[in-house]
Amino acid sequence: MQQDWARLANIYTRILENPNQQLDRYFNSFKELAANRPLSELQTADEAAVVAGAASEAADQTVEGEVRPDGAENSPKPVSAGLTEAEELEKYIAIREEMYKKAKEFDSKIIGFETAIRRPYFHVRPLNVGELENWHNYLDFIEREGDLSKIVKLYERCVIACANYPEYWIRYILCMEASGSMDLANNVLARATQVFVKRQPEIHLFSARFKEQSGDIAGARAAYQLVHTEISPGLLEAIIKHANMEHRLGKLEDAFSLYEQAIAIEKGKEHSQTLPMLFAQFSRFVYLASGNAEKARQILVEGVENVMMSKPLLEALLHFEAIQPPPKRVDMNYLESLVVKFIMPNPESPGVVSAAEREELSSIFLEFLNLFGDVQSIKRCEDRHAKLFLPHRSMSELKKRHAEDFLASDKAKMARSYSVPSAAQSAVGAYPNAQNQWANYGVQPQAWPPATQAQQWPAGYTQPASYGAYAGYGANYPNSQVPASVPQNTAYGAYPAAYPVQPAVPQQSYAQPAAAVASAAAVAPAQQPAAVPQAYYGSYY
């Protein structure tokens, strides 16, 4: 039975070391246990041995501190052989109480993070942005504390709920590497790449970089090869990073062969989206890594001739020719023919290249010609650019204006739906701008009061908060119709007095008789729209 009480006391001790929401209850239960049982039943065998050893050492020091025959003292202050059982019990409880206070203080610091964790378990459904950010903030806080044991425990909790997110595994590995725990870092990397996120190329690219930095070149190559063959064949990022690693290792020909093999594989695919970027990246790599400008140009020309016209590829060719040192050996007619072939509309496949891409490449080529072309070629290309794109831009702007007119008319219909007929018409005097502001809006110009004239509300009357919301009505409509001379963010009540006066709608007087005010106050609630319901926020935080 003594062993059972000691186990229970040990469980309480372990609980009091860690922050939790039931610390007070556990500490009170522990004190109740310590008050009802003797210390000999609460201590484990190891704790009793430690106390006995300390008492024996104290006794030895007492004996050695006695007065010797020569009158010299070995110890300046004798130490008592031990404490009484009551004092030992008090010391035993005080140690646990100190643990409890530290855990309680730490719990007050992390309660906000803990409350925001809505899903501490794993689920295939993605976590929301708030929870993901909370995990990052929580980890930042724990890392600043500097306790490696707490850091590891929190990371292990995190990778349970966020097991499908490679960034948390990567952060865990980097944190363990920074702390010098390379064995633990390698263990976490193996779990991520072999079990939890093994089908995501991001973790394998990180693994290749991590192993290269650790000196495991064979492991880095194996990680890249796994991405090339199984995880994500043809991934441009993996090809670029692998080639760059081979270049760092002095294997330039191996790096070239990586690009060539990838290009050969992508050529076998129909309508490959990666192939143009592969040619552009291969040419750039050859020029920067080896300085062979002629080979880099041949790669781009081969890409242009063997691949369907692509804006990134043509843009790369123009950029490559622009950065070449003088004298320039560029064939302007050849470049112009390629650009014309791309920007001219193709009736057979009109949806292959968007109008925005064609216009952007034409603008890039015009900029290139302004630097390196002659006057005749510049004029020819400017005329072509204006003929192809300026009329379409004018038509698109005209269509946009028609759409704005339609939205303005629709807004006027919705605004009129807020007006109340018959009996509520007497309330117009209390809201002098209501009828003029919304009636027939967008159909004909209205007579607006000067911007400097403020609206005078009757004495004792407070403008309702919901009525002021009309000034922002229609803000959700895109491209709302606004006169050209007035900025879009100008409130309706601040329009300038430059609009012609509308004779059919007489200007209302701002000063209203007391009777009109009273009548308006009686029916005003019927005119106001219902208050917009406030967004509900849970009280869990």
N, C-alpha and C positions, 0 to 999 in steps of 0.2 A: 504493500500500500504506500510505503514511503517513496518508492520509485515513481508511482503514479502522480503523487503530488508534485514531485520535482519536475516531471514532464510538463504538467500543467503550468507551473510557474515559468518554465523555459519557453513555453508557447506564448504566454503573456509578454515575456521579455522581447521575443522576436516581433510580436505585434506592435509593441510600443516603440520600436525602432523605426517604423515606417508610417508615414502620414496616411490617415484614412478618416472617414467621416464619423467613425464610432470610437475615436480615441478616448473621449471622456468616459464612456461606458466601460471600456476595457480597463482603463486605469482604476476606476472605482472598484471593479470586480477584483483586480489584482490586489488592491489595498485591503479589501475584505478578506481575501484568501490569506494574505500575510498577517493579518490581525488574528486569525483563528487557528493558524498552524505554526508550530515552532520552526525556527530557521533550519534545523537539521533535516526536516522533511521537505523544505522548499529548495534546498541546494542540490544540484546534481553532484555526481561523484567527482567530476572535474573541478567544479567550483569549490567543493569541500577540500580537495587536495591543494588547490591554490591557496585557500585560507589557512590551511594547516602549515603549508610551506612558509607563508608569510609570518605566521606566529613563531615558527621555529627559528626563522632568521632573526626575528626581533629578540627572541630569547638569547640567541648566541651573541647578538650585539650588546645585550645587557650584561652578560657575563664578562665579555671582553672590556666593557666600560668600567668595571670595578677598579678600585684604587690598588695600584701595584705597590710592592715593597719600597720602591724608590720614590714613591709619592707622585709619580706622573700618571695622568689620566689618558687612556687610549681614546676615549670618546668624551667630547665636551659635555654631552647631555645624555644621560641614560634613557633608554626606551623601555617602556613597560612591556612585559612579556606578552600581553594581548589585551583584547577588549572583552567586556562582558557580553553575554548573549543578547541582552537588550540593545546594547550599542551596536553589535554586529548586525542585528535585524534592522535597526534604524539606518545603518549605512547601506544595507542591502536594498532597502526601499528607496533611499535617496538617489542611488545610482539609476534605478528604474524611473524615478520621477524626473531626473534630468533628461533621460531619453524621451520621456513623454513631452516635456516642454519644448525640446528641439523639434520633435516631429510636429507638434502643434503649431509652432512658428512657421515651419516649412509648409505645412498644409495651408496656412493663410495666404502664402505666396502663389500656390499653384491651383487654388480652388477655381479661379477663372478659367484656366486651361482645361481642367478636369470637367467642369460643367459643360464646356463647349464640345466635348467628345460625345457625340450622339450614337456612334456606332463603334464600340470597342472591339467588335468581332469582325471576321471576314465575311464579305458578301460580294457576289459578282457584280451587283449594281454599283455604278460609279458613285464615289463620294462627291458631295457638293463642294463648291469652291471655298466656302467658309470653313468647313472641317479640314480641308487640305492645308489652308493657310494656318489654322490653329495648330496643326501638328508641327509645321515648320517653326512657328513662334514658340511653341512649347520646347522643342528641341534646342532652339537658340538659348532659351532661358536656362535649361539644364546644363548645356555646354558651358555657359558662363559661370555656373556654380563650381565646375571643376571636379566634381566627385565622379570618378570613372565608373564606380559601381552603379550609381543612379543613372548615369548616361547610358550604360549598356541595358539596364532594365527598361528604360523608356524607349530606346530604339527597338528592343524586342517586342514591346507592346505596339509600337508604331507599325512595324512590318507585318503584324498580324492584320490590322485593319486596312493597311495600305499595301498589301502584298502584290497587287497588280500594277503598282506605280514604280518604275525603275529609278526615279529620282531619289526616292527614300532609301533604296538599297545602295545607290551610289553615294549618297550622303553618309550613310552608316559606314561604308568601307573607308571613305576619306577621313572620317572622324577617328576611326580606329587606327588608321595609318598615321595620323597626326599625333596620336597619343602614344605611338610606339608599339601598339599591340598588333604586329603583323600577322601572327597566327590567327587571331580573331578576324582580322580583315580578310585573309584568304578564305577562312571558313564562311564568312558572309558572302563573299564573291562566288564561291562554289554553290551555295544554296540558291543564290539568285540566278546564276547562269544555267544550272542543271535542273532546278525544280520550279521555282515560282514565276520567273519572267523569262523563261528560256526561249520563248518564241518571239521575243521583241528584240530587234537588231540593236537598239540603243545600248542595252546592257552588254552585248558582245563587243561593240565598238569600244565601250569603256574598258572592258576586260582586256582587249588587245593593247590599249594604251597603258593600262595599269601594269600589265605583265612586261611590256617593253621597258617601262621605267624601272621595274624590279630586276631587269636583266634577263628575263625569260623570253628570248627572241622566238624560240620555237613555239612557245605557248601563244605569243602574240600572232604569229603567222597562222596557227591553227584556229584562233578565234576569227581572224579575217576570212579564212577559207570556209569556216562554218557559215558565215554570213553569205559568202559568194555562192555556195552550193545548196544550202538548205533553207536558211532563215529568210533571206531576201535577195535572191539572185538579181544582179543588175542594179543594185542600190548604188547610186552615184556617190554618195558620201563615203561608203565603204571602199569603193575603188580609189577615190582620191586619197583617203587616209592611208590605205595600204601602200599605194605608190609613193606617197611622201615618206613613209617609214623605210621603204626599200632605198629611197634616195638618201636618207640620213645614214643608212648602213653602208652606203657606197655601192649599192647594187642598182646602178642606173639602167642597165639593160633589162633587168628584171622588172623595174618599174614601167619601162616602155612596153614590155610584153603584157603586163596587166591591162593597160589601156587597149592594146591591140586585140587581146582575147575578148575583152568586154565588147569592143566594137563589132567584132566578128559575130558574137552571139546576138547582139541587138540587131544586126543586119538581117538575121534570119527571122525576126519577128515582123509582123505586119503592123504598120503605123506605130512604130516605137516612138514614145515620147522622150525617151532618155537619149536616143542616138544623137540628135543635134547637140545636146549639152556635152555628150561624151567627146565629140569632135572638138568643140570649143575648149573644153578643159584639157584635152590631150595636147592641143596646139599651144595653149598657154604654158602647160607644164614643160613641154619640150623647149620652148623659148626661154623660160626662166631658169630651168635646171641645167640646160646644156648650152644655151646661147645660140643655137642653130636656127637662125631666122628663116632660112630657105626651107628647112624641113617643116617648121611650124606653119609657113604659108602653104606648103603642099597639103598638109593635113586639112587646113580650112578649105582649100579649093576642092579637095576630094570630098569633103563633107557637103559642100554646096552642090556638087555634081551628082552625088549618089543619094542624097537625102531630100525629102520633100522640103520645099522652101520653109525656112524657120527664121523668125525674127531674132532669137538669141544668136544663131549662127551667123547671120548677116551682120548683126551688130558687132560680134566678135571680130569678124573680118575687117570691118571699118575701123574698129579700135586698134587692131594689130597694125594696119597700114598707117594709122595716124601716129603711132608711137615710134615708128621706124626713124632712125636718124637720117638727115639729108646726106646725099641727094636722094630724093624720092624716086623709086622705080615702080610706082604703082601704075596700073593700067586703068585710067579713069573710065574709058569706054566700057571695059569689062565690068567694073563695079557698077556703073550706071545701068548696064543691061540687067544685072542681077537685081538691083533695086527696083527697076521698072517692072520686071517680071513679078516681083513680090507685091508691089503696091497697086498694080492694075487689077481691077475687079475681074474675077473669073466666073463667067455665067454657068459653067459646068458644075462647079463646087463653090457656091457663094458663101457657105458657112464655115469654110476651113480657116480663113484668116479674118479676124474682126476688123472693122473699120478703124477702130482706135489703134490697133497695132500697125496697120498700114500707114496711118497718118503719122504715128510716132517715128517709124523708121524713115519715112520721107523727110521729117524734120531733122533727124540725125544726119541723114545724107546731105541735106542742105548745109548744115553746120560744118560738115566735113569739106564740102566744096568751097565754102567761104574761106577756109584756111588754105586749101591746096589746089583748088580749081581755078579755071580762067573765067573771064567775064561771060563768054558765050555759054559755057556749061552752066554757070550759075543762073543766068536768065532762063535757059531752057528748063531747068529743074524747078525754078520758082513758078514759071508759068504752068508747068504740069501740076505742081502741088496746089496752086490756086484753083485750077480747073477741076481737080479730083475731089478736093476736100472743102473748099470754102462754100460752094453752093449747098452741099449737104449740111454744113454747119448752120447755114441760114435757115434751111428747112427744119432742122431739129429745134432751133430756137423758136421758130414759128409754131411748131407743134407744142412746144413747152408753154407758150403763151396761151394757146387754145385750151390746154389742160388747166392752166391757172384760172382762166375765165370760167371753166366748168366748175372747178372747185369753189370759186367765189360765189357762183350762183347757187350751188348746193349748200354752202354755208348760210346764205341768206334765207333759204327755205327752212333750214334747221333753226335759225335764229327767230324766224317768225312763229315757229311752233311754241315758243315760250310765252307769247303774248296771250292774254286772256280777254275775250270779247265781252260786250255788253256791260255788265255791272262793274267789271274791273277797269273799264276805260276811265273812270274818275280818278284812278290812281296815277294817271299820266302826269298830272300836275306835280305830284311829289317826286317824279323821276323825269325831269325835263329832257334828259338826253336819251331816254329809253326808246321812244318812238322814232326820233330823227336818226338815231344811231343804227338801228337794226332794220327799220322798214325799208323795203326795196333796196337793200344794200347791194352794191355791185351793178345795179341797173342804170342808175343815173347819179351824177354828182350831187352831194348834199352841201348844205350851208353849215359849216362848222364854226363854233365860236372861236375867238382868238385864243392862242395858246396861253396868254397871260391872264385870261379871265378865269378865275377859279369858281367852281360850283359852290353856291351858298346853300347850305342845308338849313331847314327851319330850326328855330331855337328849341332845344330840348330833344332834338331828334338825332340819333346816332346812325350813321350809314351802316347797313348790314354788311357783315364780312362776306357773305355769299354773293351779294350783288357786285362787289368789287371784282369778283372772279370773272365777270363778263369781259373785262379788258383783255384777258388772255385767252378768250374763247377762240377756238379754231387753231391753237398753236400746234396741234398735232397734225394739221393738214400740211402736206409738203407743198412748197412753192405757192403759198397763198398770194392772192392778187392784191398788190399794194401799189399805189401810185408811184411813178418813177421818181418823183422829187422828194419822197418821204422815206426814211430808212425803215427797214422791216421791223426793227425792235421798238418803233415809236408807238406809244399807247394811243388808242382811238381818241381819247379826250384831249390829246395834245397836238392834233392836226393843225397846220397853219391855216390862216384865214385867206389863202390864195384861191380857194375853190369858189366858183360862181354861186351866187345865192339862188336857192331853189324857191321860186315864188309860191309853188303849190303847197309847200309845207311851211306855215308861219313859224317864226322863231318864238320859242316859249320864253316867258319871263322867269327869271330865277327867283324872284321874291314872290312867294305865294301867300294868299290870304290864310288867315287862321282856320277858316271853315274848310278850305281845300286841304289844308294840312291834316285836319282831323279826319276828313273823309278818306284821304289817302292812307292814313295810318290804320283805318278800319279794314281796308281791303288789301293793304300791301303784302301781308303774308301769303295771300293767294297768288300774287304775281311772282313771287320769288321761287326759283327752282329748288328742288330738294337738295339738302346739303350732301356733298359728296362723301360717301362713307370712308372713314380712315382705314389705312392698311392695318391688318391685325398682326401684331408681333407677339409671339409666345412669351410667357412669363418664365420660361425655363431658365433663361440666362440670369 
